[in-house]
Amino acid sequence: MAQKTALIVYAHQSPASFNAAARDVALQELKLQGYEVVVSDLYAMNFKASATRDDIIGDVRNSEHFRYGEETLHAGMEGRLSEDIVAEQRKVTEAELIIFQFPLYWFSFPAIMKGWIDRVLSQGFAFSLEKMYDNGIFKDKKAMMSFTTGATPTMFQPDGINGDINVTLWPLQNGILHFCGFQVLAPQIFWSPAHCPPAGRAAMLEGWRTRLKGLLAENPLTFAPCELFDLSFQGGFSLRPEVKEELATQPLGISTGHHLGKPLPPDNQTRAPATEEDEQGCGKKARASIRTV
Ligand SMILES: Cc1cc2nc3c(=O)[nH]c(=O)nc-3n(C[C@H](O)[C@H](O)[C@H](O)COP(=O)(O)OP(=O)(O)OC[C@H]3O[C@@H](n4cnc5c(N)ncnc54)[C@H](O)[C@@H]3O)c2cc1C
């Protein structure tokens, strides 16, 4: 039987960093569980972050008006994407779990990791208009973000100076991971390790180690499923009218992004429901109702 593979996409400049320690804990723990663990150490690889014409081998279709998405779609189908992209895509194909390990930069990924996402998760390889969200290409794989912050947790509360961390996570987890179909596991957030006493840092790493032991059995986060939407240009890819009607009577929005002007379902982007009964928002009732129409 083929060995289970996990990929850690890692972005930190220093092997002495807390991010390196978090990466190593995942590496050790997943290996103990029988995984082959592949690490893409993006700074060490000097990974090219910019999406450019150089990513295509040979001629492009329209050199006067170069369109990266279209050109890479065709180049991908013709086996003409650059070697570094193909090597990373192979790692993604083989992995059943991908962990993105990084320090939060400007409420997001460091540029080098965003470059990996821009270039590796190319159209045709990672998504298409027909295959996205819960119908997405990687729906049998799991992915998660594991990151450190400078900020404390209270700064990322709904009443904190940075605003709700669930809102910060929405574009990254929904717009990238869930869009490509991944089952998104709750993020691992290491709050402010640089301002934490050594015992607190050691406890964070131990907490991560403990979580990793049951990681693959965790429920993923919940997102609004495709079946709630009219997936046609005519229907605008918007909520179906009968679903809207049903949701109008519910106290919470469906998800952090699909709030419908209502309160957000709590911790929608930071905690998975332990059971189906715990699922709040996310159109559970609406899903049941559209199955009956
Ligand atoms: C461009 C930029 C943008 C940023 N934007 C944001 C933002 O939007 N929001 C935000 O919150 N923050 C932001 N930050 C801050 C950034 O997220 C933090 O500096 C980073 O997350 C800290 O993680 P680190 O791994 O670099 O910590 P490090 O400074 O490397 O480590 C913290 C401490 O852990 C110690 N350590 C290392 N290994 C171990 C170990 N094995 N066991 C115990 N301790 C260990 C280190 O010695 C150090 O004392 C930004 C920073 C930059 C440079």
The ligand as a Tripos MOL2 file, in Angstrom:
@<TRIPOS>MOLECULE
LIG
   53    58     1     0     0
SMALL
NO_CHARGES

@<TRIPOS>ATOM
      1 C1          6.0810   42.1110    7.3080 C.3       1 LIG1
      2 C2          5.4350   41.7100    8.6060 C.ar      1 LIG1
      3 C3          4.0650   41.8220    8.7200 C.ar      1 LIG1
      4 C4          3.4400   41.4180    9.9120 C.ar      1 LIG1
      5 N1          2.0690   41.5080   10.0110 N.ar      1 LIG1
      6 C5          1.4450   41.0670   11.1120 C.ar      1 LIG1
      7 C6          0.0100   41.0760   11.2180 C.ar      1 LIG1
      8 O1         -0.7040   41.4820   10.3020 O.2       1 LIG1
      9 N2         -0.5580   40.6300   12.3630 N.ar      1 LIG1
     10 C7          0.1700   40.1410   13.3920 C.ar      1 LIG1
     11 O2         -0.3810   39.7340   14.4020 O.2       1 LIG1
     12 N3          1.5500   40.1140   13.3310 N.ar      1 LIG1
     13 C8          2.1730   40.5490   12.2210 C.ar      1 LIG1
     14 N4          3.5580   40.4910   12.1490 N.ar      1 LIG1
     15 C9          4.2960   39.8820   13.2610 C.3       1 LIG1
     16 C10         4.6390   38.4130   12.9450 C.3       1 LIG1
     17 O3          3.4760   37.6870   12.6760 O.3       1 LIG1
     18 C11         5.3810   37.8040   14.1410 C.3       1 LIG1
     19 O4          6.5870   38.4790   14.2810 O.3       1 LIG1
     20 C12         5.6400   36.3190   13.9110 C.3       1 LIG1
     21 O5          4.4130   35.6480   13.7860 O.3       1 LIG1
     22 C13         6.4120   35.7140   15.0690 C.3       1 LIG1
     23 O6          6.7190   34.3700   14.7410 O.3       1 LIG1
     24 P1          8.2630   33.9140   14.5670 P.3       1 LIG1
     25 O7          8.3220   32.4810   14.2510 O.co2     1 LIG1
     26 O8          8.9540   34.8600   13.6180 O.co2     1 LIG1
     27 O9          8.7540   34.1790   16.0390 O.3       1 LIG1
     28 P2         10.2610   34.1910   16.5740 P.3       1 LIG1
     29 O10        10.6040   35.6180   16.8910 O.co2     1 LIG1
     30 O11        11.1670   33.4430   15.6840 O.co2     1 LIG1
     31 O12        10.1050   33.3530   17.9010 O.3       1 LIG1
     32 C14         9.4390   33.8130   19.0460 C.3       1 LIG1
     33 C15        10.1590   33.2380   20.2460 C.3       1 LIG1
     34 O13        10.0940   31.8280   20.2350 O.3       1 LIG1
     35 C16        11.3730   31.3010   20.5320 C.3       1 LIG1
     36 N5         11.5430   29.9250   20.0690 N.ar      1 LIG1
     37 C17        12.0780   29.4480   18.9080 C.ar      1 LIG1
     38 N6         12.0970   28.1070   18.9210 N.ar      1 LIG1
     39 C18        11.5390   27.7190   20.0790 C.ar      1 LIG1
     40 C19        11.2690   26.4510   20.6590 C.ar      1 LIG1
     41 N7         11.5980   25.3100   20.0580 N.pl3     1 LIG1
     42 N8         10.6710   26.4110   21.8630 N.ar      1 LIG1
     43 C20        10.3250   27.5430   22.5150 C.ar      1 LIG1
     44 N9         10.5730   28.7760   22.0290 N.ar      1 LIG1
     45 C21        11.1660   28.8660   20.8140 C.ar      1 LIG1
     46 C22        12.3380   32.2740   19.8650 C.3       1 LIG1
     47 O14        13.6320   32.1590   20.3920 O.3       1 LIG1
     48 C23        11.6740   33.5980   20.2460 C.3       1 LIG1
     49 O15        12.0460   33.9920   21.5480 O.3       1 LIG1
     50 C24         4.2090   40.9250   11.0000 C.ar      1 LIG1
     51 C25         5.6100   40.8440   10.8600 C.ar      1 LIG1
     52 C26         6.2120   41.2290    9.6910 C.ar      1 LIG1
     53 C27         7.7260   41.1440    9.5760 C.3       1 LIG1
@<TRIPOS>BOND
     1     1     2 1
     2     2     3 ar
     3     2    52 ar
     4     3     4 ar
     5     4     5 ar
     6     4    50 ar
     7     5     6 ar
     8     6     7 ar
     9     6    13 1
    10     7     8 2
    11     7     9 ar
    12     9    10 ar
    13    10    11 2
    14    10    12 ar
    15    12    13 ar
    16    13    14 ar
    17    14    15 1
    18    14    50 ar
    19    15    16 1
    20    16    17 1
    21    16    18 1
    22    18    19 1
    23    18    20 1
    24    20    21 1
    25    20    22 1
    26    22    23 1
    27    23    24 1
    28    24    25 2
    29    24    26 1
    30    24    27 1
    31    27    28 1
    32    28    29 2
    33    28    30 1
    34    28    31 1
    35    31    32 1
    36    32    33 1
    37    33    34 1
    38    33    48 1
    39    34    35 1
    40    35    36 1
    41    35    46 1
    42    36    37 ar
    43    36    45 ar
    44    37    38 ar
    45    38    39 ar
    46    39    40 ar
    47    39    45 ar
    48    40    41 1
    49    40    42 ar
    50    42    43 ar
    51    43    44 ar
    52    44    45 ar
    53    46    47 1
    54    46    48 1
    55    48    49 1
    56    50    51 ar
    57    51    52 ar
    58    52    53 1
@<TRIPOS>SUBSTRUCTURE
     1 LIG1         1 GROUP 0 **** ****
